[in-house]
Amino acid sequence: MRETTFADPASSLKMRLPLAVFALCLTAFAAGQTTTSARHDVGTGAADVGKGTAKAAGSAAKGAGNAVGDLATLHPITAAADLGHGAVNTGRHLGTGVGKGTGKMLRGAGKALMHLF
């Protein structure tokens, strides 16, 4: 009489786990490869420029407001620090927004040109 052997469920799981991990990683990679239209890229680029400009204006106003408050309470050193901090944040927000927005708009323009040819 022949005996049938059954595989250990734990070893079967150990054999299938690397394959499941690979399939999950491949699915996640494929999901991250979504494409956007040229219109979408240009629109989001313009939105990023607008958001960066708005944040920059807010940082400038906050820094100036804090500086005025410190000057009124006779803290000139803190006022200068607040003004400098506001200026640095203004430049940072403006640079980030314009940089990201311009990049997205150029990507959209490139996609639009590719459709022509």
C-alpha positions in Angstrom: 0.0 0.0 0.0 1.3 3.4 -0.9 1.3 6.2 1.6 0.3 9.7 0.6 2.3 12.5 2.1 0.8 15.9 2.6 2.9 19.0 2.4 3.3 20.9 5.6 1.1 24.1 5.5 3.9 26.2 7.0 6.4 25.2 4.3 3.8 25.9 1.6 3.3 29.3 3.0 7.0 29.9 3.1 7.2 29.0 -0.6 4.4 31.3 -1.6 5.3 34.3 0.5 8.1 35.6 -1.8 5.8 35.3 -4.8 3.1 37.2 -3.0 5.5 39.9 -2.0 6.8 40.2 -5.6 3.2 40.4 -6.9 2.3 43.1 -4.4 5.4 45.2 -5.3 4.6 44.9 -9.0 1.1 46.0 -8.4 2.2 49.0 -6.4 4.7 49.9 -9.1 2.1 49.7 -11.8 -0.4 51.8 -9.8 2.2 54.5 -9.4 2.6 54.8 -13.1 -0.5 56.8 -13.8 -0.3 59.2 -16.6 -1.9 62.6 -16.7 -2.9 64.7 -19.6 -1.1 67.8 -20.8 -4.1 70.0 -19.7 -3.9 68.5 -16.2 -0.2 69.1 -15.9 -0.4 72.7 -17.0 -3.4 73.3 -14.7 -1.7 71.8 -11.6 1.4 73.7 -12.4 -0.5 77.0 -12.4 -2.1 76.0 -9.2 1.3 75.3 -7.6 2.5 78.7 -8.7 -0.6 80.3 -7.2 -0.2 78.3 -3.9 3.4 79.2 -3.6 2.7 82.9 -4.2 -0.1 82.9 -1.6 2.1 81.2 1.0 4.9 83.6 0.3 2.6 86.6 0.8 1.4 85.1 4.0 4.9 84.6 5.3 5.9 88.1 4.4 2.8 89.5 6.2 3.4 87.3 9.2 7.1 88.4 9.4 6.2 92.0 9.0 3.4 91.9 11.5 5.5 90.2 14.1 8.3 92.7 13.5 5.9 95.7 14.0 4.6 94.1 17.2 8.1 93.6 18.5 9.1 97.2 17.6 6.1 98.5 19.4 7.1 96.7 22.5 10.7 97.9 22.2 12.3 94.7 21.1 14.3 95.7 18.1 16.5 92.7 17.9 13.6 90.3 17.9 11.9 92.5 15.4 14.8 92.2 13.0 14.9 88.4 13.5 11.2 88.2 12.8 11.5 90.3 9.7 14.4 88.1 8.5 12.5 85.0 9.2 9.6 86.2 7.2 11.8 87.1 4.3 13.5 83.7 4.3 10.1 81.9 4.4 8.8 84.2 1.7 11.7 83.2 -0.6 11.4 79.6 0.3 7.6 79.4 -0.5 7.9 81.4 -3.6 10.9 79.4 -4.9 9.2 76.1 -4.2 5.9 77.0 -5.7 7.3 78.6 -8.8 9.8 75.7 -9.3 7.2 73.0 -8.9 4.7 74.8 -11.0 7.1 75.7 -13.8 8.2 72.1 -14.0 4.7 70.7 -14.2 3.8 73.3 -16.9 6.8 72.5 -19.0 6.0 68.8 -18.7 2.5 69.5 -19.9 3.8 71.6 -22.8 6.1 68.8 -23.7 3.2 66.3 -23.8 1.2 68.7 -25.9 4.1 69.0 -28.4 4.5 65.3 -28.5 0.8 64.9 -29.6 1.5 67.2 -32.5 4.2 65.0 -33.9 
